[in-house]
């Protein structure tokens, strides 16, 4: 430790908006990443699901477990400032979130592979999803190799006119509605959200978002589509409408239940960084994983 620490000065409390920049700084110091406004989006929807450790005038750690609906929550944002690691603060924050969620709701998380047995045997996360999250990262040098045109399909920014249809499309994939989460996501600063639409009947065929993060690279989340060609078309339009993604690099959270999701990342030229097991306390949530190419966020949502 690089500083003298008085444990009595450290308190655990609920997140307030001014904490977010400090949390993102801690994440960056630990080589972790999240969208610049993703925390605010999910904290608006479930303000009781976010806790921080606070020492005098400084946020030194955080953990979150926002509810996606009354039946499912997802734990993430787990971080402790390097100067305060090894003091048991992470476990205290984790327990605080578990107390908030209770025992009746199904809780998920992305597990550190070396800690799977600990989560299963000591924390109650005994159900392992057969589908893992695969993190890809790097420069999208292959963007011009993606599908750029499909007969009968056009891509446009998500606006108020089509938002409700996009929410309905999302619910068909995740099997629950997340109206507020998506409306806030589509309107986050320093981000872009686009949808693929069929000309014949004006129905949604896919949608995706890019957002600036706490590091230079841009995060893709989500990317949902009916086919791999539509996913490529969306990604091409997103990348060329949000140039910092091409300039600074892209982070992509594939779900290996959709083999084409990893193929898209590889076609872009992204590098496979890690594979993350997904654990739940009660059951694997139902979803149409065949249409999930990149999940919304690995911190706060199962899909």
NORURJO-V426455 format. One record per residue. N is the residue number from 1. SS is DSSP state (h for helix, s for strand, l for the rest). PHI is phi in radians with two decimals (none if undefined). D_LAST is the distance of its C-alpha to the last C-alpha in whole Angstrom. Layout:
N/SS/PHI/D_LAST
N/SS/PHI/D_LAST
This chain:
1/l/none/37
2/l/-1.75/38
3/l/-2.64/39
4/l/-1.31/41
5/l/-2.14/39
6/l/-1.75/40
7/h/-1.07/37
8/h/-1.15/39
9/h/-1.43/38
10/s/-1.52/34
11/s/-2.17/32
12/s/-1.82/29
13/s/-2.58/28
14/s/-1.24/25
15/l/-1.10/23
16/l/-2.09/25
17/h/-1.04/25
18/h/-1.20/27
19/h/-1.31/26
20/h/-1.02/23
21/h/-1.02/25
22/h/-1.18/26
23/h/-1.11/23
24/h/-1.13/22
25/h/-1.15/25
26/h/-1.08/25
27/h/-1.07/21
28/h/-1.10/23
29/h/-1.10/26
30/l/-1.74/24
31/l/1.04/23
32/l/-2.05/19
33/l/-2.55/17
34/l/-2.75/15
35/s/-1.07/16
36/l/-1.08/19
37/l/-2.16/18
38/h/-1.17/14
39/h/-1.05/16
40/h/-1.07/18
41/h/-1.03/16
42/h/-1.31/14
43/h/-1.22/17
44/h/-1.13/19
45/h/-1.35/16
46/l/-2.54/17
47/h/-1.12/20
48/h/-1.40/21
49/h/-1.65/18
50/s/-2.27/19
51/s/-2.22/22
52/s/-2.23/24
53/s/-1.70/27
54/s/-2.30/30
55/s/-2.09/34
56/l/0.99/36
57/l/-1.86/35
58/s/-2.34/32
59/s/-1.34/28
60/s/-2.09/28
61/s/-3.06/25
62/s/-2.75/22
63/s/-2.73/19
64/s/-2.42/16
65/l/-2.61/14
66/l/-1.17/13
67/s/-1.44/13
68/l/-1.34/10
69/l/-2.75/13
70/l/-1.27/16
71/l/-1.94/14
72/s/-2.48/11
73/s/-2.37/11
74/s/-2.41/10
75/s/-1.65/13
76/s/-2.88/13
77/s/1.00/16
78/s/-1.40/18
79/s/-2.72/21
80/s/-2.35/25
81/l/-0.96/28
82/h/-0.97/30
83/h/-1.22/33
84/h/-2.02/31
85/l/-1.27/30
86/l/1.57/31
87/l/-1.82/32
88/l/1.45/30
89/h/-1.21/28
90/h/-1.07/25
91/h/-1.13/25
92/h/-1.10/27
93/h/-1.14/24
94/h/-1.05/21
95/h/-1.14/24
96/h/-1.09/24
97/h/-1.17/20
98/h/-1.09/20
99/h/-1.10/23
100/h/-1.07/22
101/h/-1.38/19
102/l/1.34/22
103/l/-1.78/21
104/l/-1.49/20
105/l/-1.55/17
106/s/-1.40/14
107/s/-2.01/13
108/s/-2.12/11
109/s/-2.83/11
110/s/-1.62/11
111/s/-1.66/15
112/l/-1.14/18
113/h/-0.89/19
114/h/-1.25/23
115/h/-1.90/22
116/h/-1.00/20
117/h/-1.10/23
118/h/-1.10/24
119/h/-1.07/20
120/h/-1.26/21
121/h/-1.52/25
122/h/-1.97/25
123/l/-1.97/22
124/l/1.50/21
125/l/-1.62/18
126/l/-1.63/19
127/s/-1.79/16
128/s/-1.77/15
129/l/-1.19/12
130/l/-1.23/14
131/l/-1.69/11
132/l/-1.94/11
133/s/-1.49/10
134/s/-1.99/13
135/s/-1.60/14
136/s/-2.01/16
137/s/-2.67/19
138/s/2.45/22
139/l/-1.40/24
140/l/-1.50/23
141/l/-1.14/26
142/l/-1.64/26
143/h/-1.04/24
144/h/-1.32/27
145/h/-1.50/27
146/l/-1.33/24
147/l/-1.02/24
148/l/-2.01/26
149/l/-2.75/27
150/l/-2.35/26
151/l/-1.03/29
152/l/1.48/28
153/s/-2.22/25
154/s/-2.26/25
155/s/-2.06/22
156/s/-2.52/23
157/s/-1.07/21
158/l/-1.33/19
159/l/-2.24/22
160/l/-1.05/23
161/l/-1.15/24
162/l/-1.96/21
163/h/-0.98/19
164/h/-1.08/19
165/h/-1.17/18
166/h/-1.16/15
167/h/-1.08/14
168/h/-1.10/15
169/h/-1.08/14
170/h/-1.02/10
171/h/-1.12/11
172/h/-1.17/12
173/h/-1.62/9
174/h/-1.48/7
175/l/1.26/10
176/l/-2.69/11
177/l/-1.58/12
178/l/-2.38/11
179/h/-0.95/14
180/h/-1.16/16
181/h/-1.00/12
182/h/-1.24/12
183/h/-1.04/16
184/h/-1.19/16
185/h/-1.03/14
186/h/-1.16/16
187/l/-1.98/19
188/l/-1.13/19
189/l/-1.07/22
190/l/0.95/22
191/s/-2.62/19
192/s/-2.49/19
193/s/-2.31/17
194/s/-2.38/18
195/s/-2.23/18
196/s/-1.70/19
197/s/-2.27/22
198/s/-1.39/24
199/l/-1.15/27
200/l/-1.08/29
201/l/-2.27/27
202/l/1.13/25
203/l/-1.61/22
204/s/-1.38/18
205/s/-2.00/17
206/s/2.83/15
207/s/-2.74/14
208/s/-2.79/13
209/s/-2.40/14
210/s/-2.14/16
211/s/-2.55/17
212/s/-1.17/19
213/s/-2.15/19
214/l/-1.34/21
215/l/-2.07/22
216/l/-1.16/24
217/l/-1.23/21
218/s/-1.73/19
219/s/-1.73/15
220/s/-1.74/13
221/s/-3.14/9
222/s/-1.61/8
223/s/-2.45/10
224/s/-2.07/10
225/s/-2.80/13
226/l/-1.26/16
227/l/-2.46/17
228/h/-1.16/18
229/h/-1.14/20
230/h/-1.18/19
231/h/-1.05/16
232/h/-1.13/19
233/h/-1.05/21
234/h/-1.07/18
235/h/-1.07/18
236/h/-1.06/22
237/h/-1.16/22
238/h/-1.09/20
239/h/-1.08/21
240/h/-1.51/25
241/h/-1.87/24
242/l/-2.45/23
243/l/-1.15/26
244/h/-1.11/25
245/h/-1.17/22
246/h/-1.32/25
247/h/-1.36/27
248/h/-1.83/25
249/l/1.94/22
250/s/-2.30/19
251/s/-2.00/16
252/s/-2.36/13
253/s/-1.86/10
254/s/-1.27/10
255/s/-2.02/9
256/l/-1.32/12
257/l/-1.25/11
258/l/-2.04/12
259/h/-0.94/16
260/h/-1.19/16
261/h/-1.16/13
262/h/-1.24/16
263/h/-1.09/19
264/h/-1.09/18
265/h/-1.07/17
266/h/-1.17/21
267/h/-1.11/22
268/h/-1.23/22
269/l/1.66/24
270/l/-1.29/21
271/s/-1.79/21
272/s/-1.24/19
273/s/-1.71/19
274/s/-2.81/17
275/s/-2.08/15
276/s/-1.96/13
277/s/-1.15/13
278/s/-2.04/11
279/s/-2.04/13
280/s/-2.38/13
281/l/-1.46/16
282/l/-2.18/17
283/l/-2.82/14
284/l/-1.38/11
285/l/-1.07/9
286/l/-1.31/10
287/l/-2.89/8
288/l/-1.51/10
289/h/-1.18/9
290/h/-1.13/12
291/h/-1.85/11
292/s/-1.70/8
293/s/-1.73/10
294/s/-2.43/8
295/l/-1.36/5
296/l/-1.07/6
297/l/-2.81/7
298/l/-1.34/8
299/l/-1.61/10
300/l/-2.23/9
301/l/-2.55/5
302/l/-1.19/4
303/l/-2.33/0
